[in-house]
Amino acid sequence: MLFFAVIAISPRADAQLLSPYPYCFEIINRAPWSVYGTVESKPHTSSAGVVTHHRSNFRLQSGGREQVCSSGPFYDGYRLRFVLRTLIPIFECYTVANRDVVITGREISETESVTKATCY
């Protein structure tokens, strides 16, 4: 199970969408290669006045799966930011926090491939 770590970012005050219980979902890798990425909450202001967000990094082998749980703060619609990356981000979406995210990939040519995820 992945847990979020707190990361400081530039100041910005927003209302917080929180849940009294954690929303959980699985990240499932159906791509024929390993994938790396992050799941992030919406930035929020801590009690110390510092704007932060929660981030969880993951690495999944082909066929792997990880459970992620969060109580927020969420983006509108109880969504979290989901990013796949190599050295740079290659796919990004905002997905609801209670439906599994399925990652798929295919080779386009010997030098090109596409990796994406089903987000809701």
Buried (B, 14 or more C-beta within 10 A) or exposed (E): EBEBEEEEEEEEEEEEBEBEEEBEBEBBBBBEEEBBBBBBBBBBBEEEEEBBBBBBBBEBEEEBBBEBBBBBBBBEEBBBBBBBBEEEEBBBBBBBBEEBBBBBBEEEEEEEBEBBBBBB
